[in-house]
Amino acid sequence: MQKIGLLLPRSTYYETISFDIFQGLKSGLENFKNKEYKIITENIGFGADKQQCYRAAEKLLLEENVSIVVAYIGHRTAELLRPLFLAANKILVVLDAGANLPNEWPSCPNIFYHSLHNALGARLTAQKAVNDGFNEGALITGYYDGGYLHTYSISKSFEDFNGKIVFNHATGYKTEDFSMEPLQSHLNTYPNTALLSLFSGDFIQWYFKEIEKYFKNDNVPIYLTPFGMEESTLEEAAFPSNNVKGIISWSKKINNQENKTFIETLETSGRKPNMFSLISWESASIVDKIIDLLDIHKNNLVEISTELKRFEFDSPRGTISFDVKTNTTLSPLFEAKLIEKNGFCEIEIEKSIPNYKEEFEKLASFELENINSAWYNSYTCI
């Protein structure tokens, strides 16, 4: 029996995140009927306490002797753990929200990133706004979401595609401080402005409520990134405008057999399918492949890394492959819009994006000198 270590976060507004990640990985591994896996978990809180994350990983490696560790953490925390995993000669699979951009993309043979690509989605969101005819954009975010470098991705990309950021608004992270009132004077003066919006979780619901409060029936153009288009959140969000579009990394409406199997399996287990159970479900295929390679290459991580980068597999999002330069998985993304359903929001997929690999290469080439994020938190974990 192979033992798999799992570092689990907690979140105040995605309260089920640890259960979703655990069940996704467990159900995904159960698809491999010819093997037995045991998952051993450690809690890492919000992922912001560096010592807590280090101790949890060290315990899994030293006391539990796990074969691989899977963790929902960010690039900065993963880099702190790199010496530990190099010393242990073990592999870390990072479940990455993709909200941050690393100052240096990883290339070591023992850390791999399986991503939901929020920063890449932000770049593609900016491109979509420009393609829809908007050359002026307002960057709308909050104190929390604005602390990750997907803010740089969406603003720089908007300018790369010949747009101009003409207004910035970062609101508070408490209900009493959260307001879109400052948008009124700007939109009165510049009505043809696309709202390039970076929010997640409850903040999306608060955002839409504020838009409805100040701009009811105005159909202001709102553009969202993948975490802003997260279905379980949108189902309880007031429908704010007939002009809300964005990029999604996953939806229950993606029509393939892998997605149907994923949804049915998670619902049968009593969990609601979402982006967190999705990413851990998919990571099971990576884990299983690594276990095979560990046996074939006798724990030679360089050889394992070289072969793993050639690995492709079908997932609920479509075919997943690796970007060789960055040790990061690449998966299809989709353009989508919001439609109204009983006063709330529902996603309608418009089309898949054919050039996502090329756009990721451009994103990975961004110069980030003197551009940093202050957050160590696993994204959405506060």
C-alpha positions in Angstrom: 0.0 0.0 0.0 1.3 3.4 -1.0 1.0 6.2 1.5 0.2 9.7 0.1 0.6 12.8 2.3 -1.9 15.6 1.9 -1.4 19.1 3.4 -4.9 20.6 3.9 -5.8 24.3 4.4 -8.8 25.9 5.9 -10.9 28.9 4.8 -13.5 31.0 6.4 -15.5 31.5 3.2 -14.8 28.1 1.6 -15.6 26.3 4.8 -15.6 22.8 3.1 -12.3 23.3 1.3 -10.3 20.6 3.2 -13.2 18.1 2.8 -13.5 18.9 -0.9 -9.7 18.5 -1.5 -9.6 15.2 0.5 -12.6 13.7 -1.2 -11.4 14.7 -4.6 -8.1 13.0 -4.2 -9.6 9.9 -2.4 -12.2 9.4 -5.2 -9.7 10.0 -7.9 -7.2 7.4 -6.5 -10.1 4.9 -6.2 -10.3 4.9 -10.0 -7.0 3.0 -10.0 -8.4 -0.4 -9.0 -5.2 -2.3 -9.2 -3.5 -0.3 -6.5 -4.1 0.5 -2.9 -3.5 4.0 -1.5 -3.7 5.5 2.0 -4.0 9.2 2.4 -2.4 10.7 5.5 -3.4 14.3 6.2 -1.9 17.3 8.1 -3.6 20.7 8.6 -1.7 23.8 7.6 -4.3 26.5 8.5 -4.4 29.3 6.0 -1.0 28.2 4.6 0.5 31.5 5.8 2.5 30.2 8.8 5.8 29.0 7.2 6.9 27.0 10.2 3.5 25.2 10.5 3.7 24.2 6.8 7.3 23.1 7.2 6.6 21.0 10.3 3.5 19.4 8.7 5.5 18.4 5.6 8.4 17.2 7.7 6.1 15.0 9.8 4.6 13.4 6.7 8.1 12.7 5.2 9.9 11.5 8.4 7.3 10.0 10.7 4.8 8.7 8.1 7.3 7.9 5.4 4.9 8.9 2.6 5.8 8.3 -1.0 4.5 11.7 -2.3 3.1 14.8 -0.7 0.2 16.7 -2.2 -0.5 20.2 -0.9 -2.8 23.1 -1.6 -0.3 25.9 -1.2 1.2 28.8 -3.2 4.6 29.1 -5.0 6.2 31.0 -2.1 5.5 28.3 0.4 6.4 25.6 -2.1 9.8 27.2 -2.6 10.4 27.3 1.2 9.7 23.5 1.2 12.1 22.8 -1.7 15.2 22.1 0.4 13.2 19.7 2.6 12.0 17.6 -0.3 15.4 17.7 -2.0 16.9 16.3 1.2 14.2 13.7 1.5 14.4 12.8 -2.2 10.7 13.0 -2.4 8.2 14.7 -4.8 5.8 17.5 -3.9 2.7 18.0 -6.0 1.4 21.5 -5.5 -2.3 22.1 -6.0 -2.0 25.7 -7.3 -4.9 28.1 -7.6 -2.7 30.0 -10.1 -3.5 33.4 -8.4 0.2 34.4 -8.0 3.1 34.7 -10.3 6.4 33.4 -9.0 9.5 35.7 -9.3 11.3 32.6 -10.7 9.4 29.8 -12.2 10.4 26.4 -10.7 12.6 24.0 -12.6 13.7 21.6 -9.9 12.9 18.0 -10.4 11.0 17.4 -7.2 8.2 20.0 -7.3 5.3 20.0 -9.8 2.4 22.4 -10.0 -1.1 21.4 -11.0 -2.9 24.6 -11.6 -6.3 26.2 -11.9 -4.6 29.1 -13.7 -6.3 32.2 -12.3 -3.5 34.5 -13.4 -3.6 33.0 -16.9 -7.4 33.4 -16.8 -6.8 37.0 -15.8 -4.7 37.6 -18.9 -7.3 36.0 -21.2 -10.0 38.0 -19.4 -8.2 41.2 -20.4 -7.8 40.0 -23.9 -11.5 39.2 -24.1 -12.5 42.7 -22.9 -10.3 44.3 -25.6 -11.7 42.0 -28.2 -15.2 43.0 -27.2 -14.3 46.6 -28.0 -13.3 48.1 -24.7 -10.0 50.1 -24.7 -10.5 51.6 -21.3 -10.6 49.4 -18.2 -11.1 49.8 -14.4 -9.3 47.4 -12.2 -11.8 46.4 -9.4 -10.6 44.2 -6.6 -10.4 44.0 -2.8 -7.8 44.2 -0.1 -7.4 40.4 -0.1 -7.7 39.3 -3.7 -5.7 42.4 -4.8 -2.7 41.1 -2.9 -1.9 38.4 -5.4 -0.1 39.0 -8.7 -3.1 38.1 -10.9 -3.7 41.8 -10.5 -0.4 42.4 -12.4 -1.4 39.8 -15.0 -4.8 41.4 -15.8 -3.6 45.0 -15.8 -0.4 44.4 -17.8 -2.2 42.1 -20.2 -4.9 44.7 -20.8 -2.2 47.1 -21.8 -0.4 44.5 -23.9 -3.6 44.2 -25.9 -3.7 48.0 -26.4 -6.1 48.8 -23.6 -5.5 51.4 -20.9 -6.3 51.2 -17.1 -8.1 54.4 -16.3 -9.3 53.7 -12.8 -8.4 51.5 -9.8 -10.6 50.6 -6.9 -9.6 48.3 -4.0 -12.3 47.9 -1.4 -12.2 46.5 2.1 -12.4 42.8 3.2 -15.1 43.3 5.8 -18.8 43.8 4.9 -18.9 47.2 6.5 -15.9 48.4 4.4 -16.9 46.7 1.2 -18.4 49.3 -1.2 -18.6 50.1 -4.9 -19.9 53.6 -4.4 -16.6 55.1 -5.7 -17.4 53.6 -9.1 -20.4 55.9 -9.6 -18.5 59.1 -10.4 -16.1 57.3 -12.6 -18.8 55.5 -14.7 -20.8 58.7 -14.9 -17.8 60.3 -16.6 -16.4 57.3 -18.5 -19.4 55.0 -19.2 -17.6 52.9 -21.8 -15.2 51.3 -19.2 -14.9 47.5 -18.7 -14.8 46.5 -15.1 -11.8 44.1 -14.9 -12.8 42.3 -11.6 -10.7 40.2 -9.3 -12.7 38.6 -6.5 -13.3 35.1 -5.0 -15.7 33.4 -2.7 -18.1 35.6 -0.6 -16.5 38.7 -2.1 -18.1 37.9 -5.5 -21.6 37.9 -3.8 -20.8 41.1 -2.0 -19.6 42.7 -5.3 -22.7 41.7 -7.3 -24.9 43.0 -4.5 -23.1 46.4 -4.6 -23.3 46.5 -8.4 -27.0 45.9 -8.2 -27.3 48.6 -5.5 -25.6 51.3 -7.4 -26.0 50.3 -11.1 -29.3 48.4 -11.2 -30.5 47.9 -14.9 -27.4 49.7 -16.2 -25.9 46.4 -17.5 -22.4 47.5 -16.7 -19.7 45.4 -18.5 -18.1 43.2 -15.9 -15.2 40.8 -16.7 -14.2 38.0 -14.3 -11.4 35.5 -13.9 -11.8 31.8 -13.2 -12.3 32.1 -9.4 -14.8 34.9 -10.0 -16.7 32.5 -12.2 -16.8 29.7 -9.6 -20.2 28.0 -9.9 -20.9 27.1 -6.3 -20.4 30.8 -5.3 -22.4 32.2 -8.3 -25.4 30.0 -7.5 -26.0 32.2 -4.5 -25.0 35.5 -6.1 -27.5 38.1 -7.2 -27.6 38.6 -11.0 -25.9 42.0 -11.4 -25.9 42.7 -15.2 -26.7 41.2 -18.6 -23.1 42.0 -19.5 -21.0 39.8 -17.3 -18.3 37.7 -19.1 -15.1 36.0 -18.2 -12.8 33.0 -18.3 -13.5 29.7 -16.6 -11.1 26.8 -15.9 -13.9 24.4 -15.1 -17.7 24.1 -15.1 -20.3 21.4 -14.5 -21.4 22.2 -18.0 -18.2 21.0 -19.7 -19.5 18.1 -21.8 -17.1 15.1 -21.7 -17.3 11.7 -20.1 -14.5 12.5 -17.5 -16.5 15.4 -16.2 -19.7 13.4 -16.0 -17.8 10.7 -14.0 -16.2 13.3 -11.7 -19.6 15.0 -10.9 -21.5 11.7 -10.4 -18.7 10.3 -8.1 -18.4 13.4 -6.0 -22.2 13.7 -5.6 -22.5 10.0 -4.7 -19.9 10.6 -1.9 -22.0 13.4 -0.5 -19.8 16.3 -1.7 -20.6 19.1 -4.0 -18.3 19.2 -7.0 -16.2 22.4 -7.1 -12.8 23.6 -8.2 -11.1 22.3 -5.1 -12.4 18.7 -5.4 -11.7 19.0 -9.2 -8.0 19.9 -8.8 -7.4 17.1 -6.3 -9.4 14.6 -8.3 -7.1 15.4 -11.3 -4.0 15.2 -9.2 -4.7 11.6 -8.5 -3.7 10.8 -12.1 -0.4 12.6 -11.5 0.2 10.8 -8.2 -0.5 7.4 -9.8 1.9 8.2 -12.7 4.6 9.3 -10.3 4.2 6.1 -8.2 4.7 4.0 -11.4 7.8 6.1 -12.3 9.3 5.8 -8.8 9.3 2.0 -9.3 10.6 2.1 -12.8 13.4 4.7 -12.2 14.2 3.6 -8.6 13.7 7.0 -7.1 15.9 8.8 -9.6 14.1 12.2 -9.5 15.8 13.6 -12.6 14.7 10.7 -14.7 11.2 10.7 -13.1 10.9 14.5 -13.8 11.9 14.1 -17.4 9.4 11.4 -18.1 6.6 13.0 -16.1 6.8 16.2 -18.2 5.8 14.0 -21.2 2.7 12.7 -19.4 -0.7 13.7 -20.7 -4.1 12.6 -19.4 -7.8 13.3 -19.9 -9.6 15.2 -17.2 -13.0 16.9 -16.6 -11.4 20.0 -18.1 -10.0 18.2 -21.2 -6.5 17.0 -21.9 -3.9 18.0 -19.4 -0.2 18.2 -20.2 2.9 19.8 -18.7 4.8 22.9 -19.6 8.3 21.6 -19.6 10.0 24.9 -18.6 7.9 25.5 -15.5 6.9 22.1 -14.2 3.3 23.3 -14.4 0.3 21.6 -15.9 -1.6 23.2 -18.7 -5.3 22.6 -19.3 -8.0 24.1 -21.5 -9.8 27.3 -20.5 -13.1 28.6 -21.8 -14.9 31.8 -22.5 -18.2 32.1 -20.7 -20.9 34.5 -19.7 -23.5 34.7 -16.9 -27.1 34.3 -17.4 -29.9 34.8 -15.0 -31.7 32.0 -13.2 -34.3 32.8 -10.6 -32.6 36.1 -9.8 -29.2 34.4 -9.3 -26.3 33.5 -11.7 -25.6 30.6 -13.9 -22.7 30.0 -16.3 -23.1 29.6 -20.0 -20.0 28.4 -21.9 -19.4 30.2 -25.1 -16.3 28.5 -26.5 -12.9 26.9 -25.6 -9.7 29.0 -26.0 -7.4 27.4 -28.5 -4.2 29.4 -27.8 -4.0 28.9 -24.0 -0.5 27.3 -24.2 1.0 30.2 -26.1 -0.6 32.7 -23.7 0.9 30.8 -20.8 4.3 31.1 -22.3 3.9 34.8 -22.6 2.7 35.0 -19.0 5.6 33.0 -17.8 8.0 35.4 -19.5 6.7 38.5 -17.6 9.5 40.5 -15.9 8.6 40.8 -12.2 11.6 42.8 -10.9 10.4 44.8 -7.9 6.9 43.3 -8.3 6.0 41.1 -5.3 3.0 39.7 -3.4 2.8 40.0 0.3 0.6 37.0 0.7 1.8 33.5 1.7 -1.8 32.3 2.2 -3.0 29.5 0.0 -5.4 31.4 -2.3 -9.0 31.8 -0.9 -7.7 30.8 2.6 -8.3 33.6 5.1 
